Amino acid sequence: MSLGFSSNGGNHSRRRFHGSNALSEINVTPFVDVVLVLLIIFMLTAHVMEFGIEVEVPKVRQVKDSARELPVVTMTKVGTLYLNEKEVNIHDLPAEVRRRFGSGQAVYLRADKATPWDPIAQVMSELGEAKIPVNVVTQPEDAADRKSR
């Protein structure tokens, strides 16, 4: 009596896979589901990443063009203060500028045109006392705005 093993499993094994195409196609349904979920997440979060802090700066006739990379202090309509997109307290502002960007660094002050003047003056005063130069950000007035006046 001899015992042996065959590589094809004998005739019984051949009959088992004879009528089916079990591995002939890849199931793409899970892949499509994952792609659709990622697309929905991207669509919901894309507008948040694109805009950041919305501030409409005042328009003026003459704007000095500057290409310097400086920290930006942003003030919203309601007076919320940000240093490069991170919220900061007005009293901590000079220390934060020095800590994050070094001493002797100037900043851009970008305030919404609907912001009352008093908070803007307070920010400029805090930075001035700390000997940090302030550059105010404005937007150039276009020809259509001049004609409407």
Secondary structure, DSSP 8 states (H G I E B T S, - for coil): ------TT-HHHHHHHHHT--TTSS---HHHHHHHHHHHHHHHHHHHHHHH-S-----EES----------EEEE-TT--EEETTEE--GGGHHHHHHHHH-TT--EEEEE-TTS-HHHHHHHHHHHHHTT--EEE--EE--HHHHHT-
